[in-house]
Amino acid sequence: MAVPKRKVSKARRDKRRSSVWKLDAPTMAKCPKCGEFNLAYRVCSNCGTYKGEEIVAVKAAKKA
């Protein structure tokens, strides 16, 4: 059986794991109609538009 001959040091182990496990931040795009940031290639959650067309009718929020 293949068994490690020596213990892997913490520094060597951490160098190997340093950048592999990090996730990239999702790409955020600004809505051309309302200017709110949302995920790219998705319908805007604020105004309900995608590529300049209204896809989802959004109810107006009450301002107190």
Backbone as JSON Lines, residues from 0, in Angstrom:
{"i":0,"aa":"M","n":[0.83,-1.2,0.0],"ca":[0.0,0.0,0.0],"c":[0.87,1.25,0.0]}
{"i":1,"aa":"A","n":[0.35,2.3,-0.61],"ca":[1.08,3.57,-0.66],"c":[0.81,4.33,0.63]}
{"i":2,"aa":"V","n":[1.87,4.55,1.39],"ca":[1.76,5.25,2.66],"c":[2.79,6.38,2.66]}
{"i":3,"aa":"P","n":[2.42,7.58,3.13],"ca":[3.39,8.67,3.17],"c":[4.58,8.32,4.08]}
{"i":4,"aa":"K","n":[5.78,8.63,3.62],"ca":[6.98,8.31,4.4],"c":[7.21,9.33,5.52]}
{"i":5,"aa":"R","n":[6.85,10.6,5.28],"ca":[7.05,11.65,6.27],"c":[5.75,12.45,6.44]}
{"i":6,"aa":"K","n":[5.63,13.08,7.61],"ca":[4.48,13.94,7.87],"c":[4.57,15.19,6.99]}
{"i":7,"aa":"V","n":[3.44,15.6,6.44],"ca":[3.39,16.82,5.64],"c":[3.29,17.99,6.63]}
{"i":8,"aa":"S","n":[4.22,18.94,6.51],"ca":[4.24,20.07,7.44],"c":[3.02,20.96,7.23]}
{"i":9,"aa":"K","n":[2.7,21.75,8.25],"ca":[1.54,22.65,8.17],"c":[1.74,23.69,7.07]}
{"i":10,"aa":"A","n":[2.95,24.18,6.91],"ca":[3.22,25.19,5.89],"c":[3.01,24.62,4.49]}
{"i":11,"aa":"R","n":[3.51,23.4,4.27],"ca":[3.37,22.77,2.95],"c":[1.9,22.45,2.66]}
{"i":12,"aa":"R","n":[1.21,21.96,3.67],"ca":[-0.21,21.65,3.52],"c":[-1.01,22.92,3.21]}
{"i":13,"aa":"D","n":[-0.73,24.0,3.95],"ca":[-1.48,25.24,3.77],"c":[-1.17,25.91,2.43]}
{"i":14,"aa":"K","n":[0.07,25.77,1.94],"ca":[0.41,26.32,0.62],"c":[-0.4,25.62,-0.46]}
{"i":15,"aa":"R","n":[-0.58,24.34,-0.31],"ca":[-1.33,23.57,-1.3],"c":[-2.81,23.96,-1.29]}
{"i":16,"aa":"R","n":[-3.35,24.23,-0.11],"ca":[-4.77,24.54,0.02],"c":[-5.1,26.03,-0.12]}
{"i":17,"aa":"S","n":[-4.11,26.87,-0.31],"ca":[-4.29,28.31,-0.2],"c":[-5.36,28.88,-1.11]}
{"i":18,"aa":"S","n":[-5.29,28.62,-2.41],"ca":[-6.22,29.28,-3.32],"c":[-7.24,28.33,-3.94]}
{"i":19,"aa":"V","n":[-7.15,27.08,-3.64],"ca":[-8.03,26.1,-4.27],"c":[-9.46,26.21,-3.76]}
{"i":20,"aa":"W","n":[-9.62,26.5,-2.48],"ca":[-10.94,26.43,-1.87],"c":[-11.68,27.75,-1.87]}
{"i":21,"aa":"K","n":[-11.09,28.81,-2.42],"ca":[-11.75,30.11,-2.41],"c":[-12.72,30.23,-3.58]}
{"i":22,"aa":"L","n":[-13.89,30.74,-3.31],"ca":[-14.9,30.94,-4.35],"c":[-14.79,32.35,-4.92]}
{"i":23,"aa":"D","n":[-15.2,32.5,-6.18],"ca":[-15.25,33.82,-6.8],"c":[-16.56,34.5,-6.44]}
{"i":24,"aa":"A","n":[-16.53,35.79,-6.3],"ca":[-17.74,36.55,-6.03],"c":[-18.62,36.56,-7.28]}
{"i":25,"aa":"P","n":[-19.93,36.46,-7.12],"ca":[-20.8,36.48,-8.28],"c":[-20.72,37.82,-9.02]}
{"i":26,"aa":"T","n":[-20.85,37.78,-10.34],"ca":[-20.78,38.99,-11.15],"c":[-22.06,39.79,-10.99]}
{"i":27,"aa":"M","n":[-21.91,41.02,-10.54],"ca":[-23.06,41.89,-10.35],"c":[-23.1,42.91,-11.49]}
{"i":28,"aa":"A","n":[-24.3,43.15,-12.0],"ca":[-24.48,44.11,-13.09],"c":[-25.48,45.17,-12.65]}
{"i":29,"aa":"K","n":[-25.32,46.36,-13.17],"ca":[-26.22,47.47,-12.85],"c":[-27.39,47.44,-13.82]}
{"i":30,"aa":"C","n":[-28.6,47.55,-13.3],"ca":[-29.81,47.58,-14.13],"c":[-29.84,48.9,-14.9]}
{"i":31,"aa":"P","n":[-30.01,48.86,-16.23],"ca":[-30.01,50.11,-17.0],"c":[-31.23,50.99,-16.72]}
{"i":32,"aa":"K","n":[-32.32,50.4,-16.24],"ca":[-33.53,51.18,-16.0],"c":[-33.54,51.84,-14.63]}
{"i":33,"aa":"C","n":[-33.3,51.05,-13.56],"ca":[-33.4,51.61,-12.21],"c":[-32.05,51.82,-11.53]}
{"i":34,"aa":"G","n":[-30.98,51.22,-12.05],"ca":[-29.65,51.41,-11.5],"c":[-29.29,50.52,-10.33]}
{"i":35,"aa":"E","n":[-30.16,49.58,-9.98],"ca":[-29.87,48.68,-8.86],"c":[-28.98,47.53,-9.32]}
{"i":36,"aa":"F","n":[-28.09,47.08,-8.43],"ca":[-27.21,45.96,-8.75],"c":[-27.95,44.65,-8.56]}
{"i":37,"aa":"N","n":[-27.79,43.73,-9.52],"ca":[-28.36,42.39,-9.42],"c":[-27.46,41.43,-10.19]}
{"i":38,"aa":"L","n":[-27.73,40.14,-10.09],"ca":[-26.92,39.15,-10.79],"c":[-27.04,39.34,-12.3]}
{"i":39,"aa":"A","n":[-25.93,39.15,-13.01],"ca":[-25.93,39.32,-14.45],"c":[-26.83,38.29,-15.13]}
{"i":40,"aa":"Y","n":[-27.46,38.67,-16.2],"ca":[-28.34,37.81,-17.0],"c":[-29.54,37.3,-16.2]}
{"i":41,"aa":"R","n":[-30.04,38.12,-15.28],"ca":[-31.23,37.79,-14.5],"c":[-32.2,38.97,-14.57]}
{"i":42,"aa":"V","n":[-33.47,38.69,-14.32],"ca":[-34.48,39.74,-14.27],"c":[-34.21,40.59,-13.03]}
{"i":43,"aa":"C","n":[-34.3,41.9,-13.19],"ca":[-34.07,42.81,-12.07],"c":[-35.16,42.62,-11.02]}
{"i":44,"aa":"S","n":[-34.76,42.42,-9.78],"ca":[-35.73,42.19,-8.72],"c":[-36.43,43.49,-8.29]}
{"i":45,"aa":"N","n":[-35.83,44.63,-8.62],"ca":[-36.41,45.91,-8.21],"c":[-37.5,46.37,-9.19]}
{"i":46,"aa":"C","n":[-37.19,46.35,-10.5],"ca":[-38.15,46.88,-11.47],"c":[-38.75,45.79,-12.38]}
{"i":47,"aa":"G","n":[-38.2,44.56,-12.39],"ca":[-38.77,43.46,-13.15],"c":[-38.47,43.49,-14.63]}
{"i":48,"aa":"T","n":[-37.39,44.17,-15.05],"ca":[-37.06,44.24,-16.47],"c":[-35.84,43.38,-16.8]}
{"i":49,"aa":"Y","n":[-35.75,42.98,-18.07],"ca":[-34.6,42.25,-18.58],"c":[-34.39,42.67,-20.02]}
{"i":50,"aa":"K","n":[-33.21,43.17,-20.33],"ca":[-32.87,43.68,-21.67],"c":[-33.85,44.75,-22.13]}
{"i":51,"aa":"G","n":[-34.29,45.61,-21.23],"ca":[-35.16,46.72,-21.57],"c":[-36.63,46.38,-21.68]}
{"i":52,"aa":"E","n":[-36.99,45.12,-21.5],"ca":[-38.4,44.73,-21.57],"c":[-38.9,44.35,-20.18]}
{"i":53,"aa":"E","n":[-40.16,44.71,-19.88],"ca":[-40.73,44.35,-18.59],"c":[-41.16,42.89,-18.65]}
{"i":54,"aa":"I","n":[-40.56,42.09,-17.8],"ca":[-40.83,40.65,-17.77],"c":[-41.78,40.3,-16.64]}
{"i":55,"aa":"V","n":[-41.54,40.89,-15.48],"ca":[-42.33,40.6,-14.29],"c":[-42.93,41.89,-13.78]}
{"i":56,"aa":"A","n":[-44.23,41.85,-13.49],"ca":[-44.88,43.03,-12.91],"c":[-44.55,43.07,-11.43]}
{"i":57,"aa":"V","n":[-43.92,44.16,-10.98],"ca":[-43.53,44.3,-9.58],"c":[-44.45,45.28,-8.9]}
{"i":58,"aa":"K","n":[-44.93,44.88,-7.71],"ca":[-45.82,45.75,-6.94],"c":[-45.0,46.9,-6.36]}
{"i":59,"aa":"A","n":[-45.59,48.09,-6.34],"ca":[-44.89,49.27,-5.79],"c":[-44.83,49.15,-4.27]}
{"i":60,"aa":"A","n":[-43.67,49.45,-3.72],"ca":[-43.49,49.37,-2.26],"c":[-44.09,50.62,-1.61]}
{"i":61,"aa":"K","n":[-44.68,50.43,-0.44],"ca":[-45.26,51.56,0.29],"c":[-44.14,52.34,0.97]}
{"i":62,"aa":"K","n":[-44.17,53.66,0.83],"ca":[-43.2,54.51,1.52],"c":[-43.9,55.2,2.67]}
{"i":63,"aa":"A","n":[-43.4,54.98,3.88],"ca":[-44.04,55.56,5.07],"c":[-43.37,56.85,5.48]}
